[in-house]
């Protein structure tokens, strides 16, 4: 499984819940889905597209994930 498959899996699980990240049971799942959204939209149309498409909730989880120290 590659990065895209792992992260998109959690993003897709939100579809039946109006794309709400809070529908995922764990913070790390929410963060992975948010990072997928950030990567997809920034690569397609820039940061503003990410914010417009996914809103504050995705911004918070993506920001939280990006601030975590690497292990």
N, CA and C of each residue as an Amber inpcrd file, in Angstrom:
protein
   213
   0.8400000  -1.1790000   0.0000000   0.0000000   0.0000000   0.0000000
   0.8880000   1.2470000   0.0000000   0.5480000   2.2110000  -0.8280000
   1.3360000   3.4430000  -0.8590000   0.6170000   4.5650000  -0.0940000
   1.2860000   5.7080000  -0.0220000   0.7730000   6.8640000   0.7280000
  -0.6380000   7.2460000   0.2810000  -0.8580000   7.3270000  -1.0090000
  -2.1590000   7.7230000  -1.5340000  -3.2510000   6.7560000  -1.0960000
  -2.9920000   5.4680000  -1.1770000  -3.9880000   4.4600000  -0.7850000
  -4.3170000   4.5470000   0.6970000  -3.2970000   4.7130000   1.5150000
  -3.5020000   4.7730000   2.9700000  -4.3300000   5.9970000   3.3510000
  -3.9490000   7.1540000   2.8440000  -4.6370000   8.3840000   3.2390000
  -6.0140000   8.5260000   2.5960000  -6.1400000   8.1220000   1.3340000
  -7.4380000   8.2690000   0.6690000  -8.4890000   7.3460000   1.2850000
  -8.0530000   6.2470000   1.8480000  -8.9810000   5.3160000   2.5030000
  -9.7780000   6.0290000   3.6010000  -9.1050000   6.8280000   4.4010000
  -9.7880000   7.5390000   5.4840000 -10.6120000   8.7050000   4.9480000
 -10.0920000   9.3890000   3.9470000 -10.8530000  10.4690000   3.3080000
 -12.1780000   9.9170000   2.7610000 -12.1260000   8.7970000   2.0800000
 -13.3220000   8.1940000   1.4740000 -14.3240000   7.7150000   2.5170000
 -13.8540000   7.3260000   3.6820000 -14.7690000   6.8800000   4.7390000
 -15.6520000   8.0130000   5.2480000 -15.2780000   9.2530000   4.9910000
 -16.0820000  10.3950000   5.4450000 -17.2400000  10.7100000   4.5020000
 -17.2360000  10.1520000   3.2940000 -18.2410000  10.4890000   2.2830000
 -19.6730000  10.2690000   2.7680000 -19.9140000   9.1880000   3.4560000
 -21.2770000   8.8950000   3.9060000 -21.6850000   9.7340000   5.1200000
 -20.7750000  10.5900000   5.5860000 -21.0410000  11.4610000   6.7400000
 -20.8320000  12.9280000   6.3760000 -21.2180000  13.2750000   5.1600000
 -21.1130000  14.6520000   4.6840000 -19.6640000  15.1560000   4.7320000
 -18.7190000  14.2520000   4.5540000 -17.2750000  14.5410000   4.5210000
 -16.7280000  15.1190000   5.8270000 -17.4100000  14.8590000   6.9160000
 -16.9530000  15.3500000   8.2270000 -15.8390000  14.4550000   8.7580000
 -14.7130000  15.0590000   9.0860000 -13.5980000  14.3020000   9.6410000
 -13.9270000  13.7290000  11.0080000 -14.7990000  14.3990000  11.7240000
 -15.1750000  13.9060000  13.0490000 -15.9400000  12.5950000  12.9820000
 -16.3160000  12.1700000  11.7880000 -16.9630000  10.8670000  11.6500000
 -15.9530000   9.7240000  11.8030000 -14.6740000  10.0390000  11.6940000
 -13.6300000   9.0300000  11.9070000 -13.3610000   8.9010000  13.4010000
 -13.0500000   7.7130000  13.8360000 -12.9770000   7.4470000  15.2750000
 -11.7000000   7.9190000  15.9600000 -10.6220000   8.0870000  15.2170000
  -9.3390000   8.4430000  15.8270000  -8.7850000   9.7340000  15.2290000
  -8.0910000  10.5130000  16.0560000  -7.4600000  11.7380000  15.5690000
  -6.4750000  11.4600000  14.4360000  -5.6950000  10.3950000  14.5480000
  -4.6920000  10.1180000  13.5150000  -5.3580000   9.8080000  12.1720000
  -6.5480000   9.2160000  12.1940000  -7.2830000   8.9660000  10.9550000
  -7.7600000  10.2900000  10.3570000  -8.2220000  11.1790000  11.2090000
  -8.6680000  12.5020000  10.7650000  -7.5060000  13.2810000  10.1690000
  -6.3520000  13.1700000  10.8040000  -5.1640000  13.8680000  10.3080000
  -4.7360000  13.3310000   8.9470000  -4.7500000  12.0150000   8.7700000
  -4.3720000  11.4430000   7.4750000  -5.3290000  11.8850000   6.3770000
  -6.6220000  11.8810000   6.6640000  -7.6060000  12.3280000   5.6750000
  -7.3980000  13.8100000   5.3490000  -7.1250000  14.6130000   6.3570000
  -6.9020000  16.0470000   6.1420000  -5.6430000  16.2940000   5.3210000
  -4.5900000  15.5240000   5.5770000  -3.3620000  15.6640000   4.7910000
  -3.6070000  15.2570000   3.3470000  -4.4080000  14.2210000   3.1310000
  -4.7540000  13.8350000   1.7600000  -5.4500000  14.9920000   1.0570000
  -6.4000000  15.6030000   1.7310000  -7.1440000  16.7300000   1.1470000
  -6.2090000  17.9000000   0.8460000  -5.3320000  18.1970000   1.7850000
  -4.3830000  19.2890000   1.5910000  -3.4980000  19.0170000   0.3820000
  -2.9150000  17.8380000   0.3230000  -2.0300000  17.5070000  -0.7940000
  -2.7730000  17.5520000  -2.1270000  -3.9370000  16.9540000  -2.1860000
  -4.6970000  16.9050000  -3.4390000  -5.0680000  18.3070000  -3.9290000
  -5.5410000  19.1530000  -3.0450000  -5.9940000  20.4740000  -3.4650000
  -4.8560000  21.4480000  -3.7110000  -3.8090000  21.4010000  -2.9030000
  -2.6780000  22.3010000  -3.1260000  -1.9930000  21.9470000  -4.4440000
  -1.8770000  20.6670000  -4.7350000  -1.2680000  20.2660000  -6.0060000
  -2.1550000  20.6140000  -7.1990000  -3.4420000  20.7350000  -6.9840000
  -4.3680000  21.0150000  -8.0660000  -4.6510000  22.5040000  -8.2540000
  -4.7660000  23.2520000  -7.1660000  -5.1770000  24.6340000  -7.3430000
  -4.7070000  25.6010000  -6.2820000  -3.8860000  25.1550000  -5.3780000
  -3.2820000  25.9950000  -4.3390000  -4.0220000  25.8950000  -3.0070000
  -3.4610000  26.5600000  -2.0430000  -3.9380000  26.4780000  -0.6710000
  -5.3680000  26.9950000  -0.5120000  -5.7030000  28.0460000  -1.2230000
  -7.0540000  28.6090000  -1.1350000  -8.1020000  27.5880000  -1.5650000
  -7.7850000  26.7680000  -2.5440000  -8.7220000  25.7220000  -2.9770000
  -8.9580000  24.7310000  -1.8410000  -7.9040000  24.3520000  -1.1360000
  -8.0280000  23.4570000   0.0140000  -8.9830000  24.0500000   1.0480000
  -8.7720000  25.3000000   1.3940000  -9.6340000  25.9410000   2.3920000
 -11.0750000  26.0620000   1.9050000 -11.2570000  26.4110000   0.6560000
 -12.6070000  26.5640000   0.1010000 -13.3490000  25.2290000   0.0390000
 -12.6470000  24.1810000  -0.3560000 -13.2870000  22.8770000  -0.5090000
 -13.5610000  22.1750000   0.8150000 -12.6600000  22.3030000   1.7710000
 -12.7500000  21.4570000   2.9640000 -12.9450000  22.2130000   4.2650000
 -12.7000000  23.5030000   4.3030000 -13.0100000  24.3230000   5.4640000
 -12.0870000  24.1910000   6.6620000 -12.5640000  24.7850000   7.7320000
 -11.7790000  24.9100000   8.9610000 -11.4370000  23.5640000   9.5840000
 -12.3710000  22.6430000   9.5910000 -12.1290000  21.3410000  10.2200000
 -10.9120000  20.6570000   9.5990000 -10.8400000  20.6080000   8.2790000
  -9.7020000  19.9780000   7.6110000  -8.4220000  20.7610000   7.8600000
  -8.5270000  22.0860000   7.8770000  -7.3490000  22.9130000   8.1700000
  -6.7880000  22.5760000   9.5500000  -7.6550000  22.4590000  10.5330000
  -7.2050000  22.1770000  11.9070000  -6.4870000  20.8330000  11.9870000
  -7.0700000  19.7910000  11.4020000  -6.4370000  18.4670000  11.4720000
  -5.1660000  18.3870000  10.6400000  -5.1340000  19.0310000   9.4880000
  -3.9140000  19.0340000   8.6760000  -2.8050000  19.7870000   9.3930000
  -3.1440000  20.9140000   9.9680000  -2.1680000  21.7030000  10.7120000
  -1.6320000  20.9250000  11.9110000  -2.5210000  20.2780000  12.6150000
  -2.1450000  19.4560000  13.7770000  -1.1730000  18.3490000  13.3640000
  -1.4660000  17.6900000  12.2550000  -0.6150000  16.5960000  11.7750000
   0.7660000  17.1110000  11.3460000   0.7820000  18.2620000  10.6730000
   2.0540000  18.7830000  10.1750000   2.9520000  19.3090000  11.2870000
   2.3850000  19.6270000  12.4320000   3.1810000  20.1320000  13.5610000
   3.7590000  19.0210000  14.4270000   3.3290000  17.7940000  14.2080000
   3.8300000  16.6770000  15.0100000   5.2820000  16.3820000  14.6580000
   6.0900000  16.1220000  15.6710000   7.4920000  15.7780000  15.3840000
   7.5930000  14.4240000  14.6950000   8.5340000  14.2970000  13.8090000
   8.7460000  13.0070000  13.1440000   9.4650000  12.0570000  14.1010000
   9.2010000  10.7760000  13.9210000   9.8360000   9.7970000  14.8150000
  10.8050000   8.9280000  14.0490000
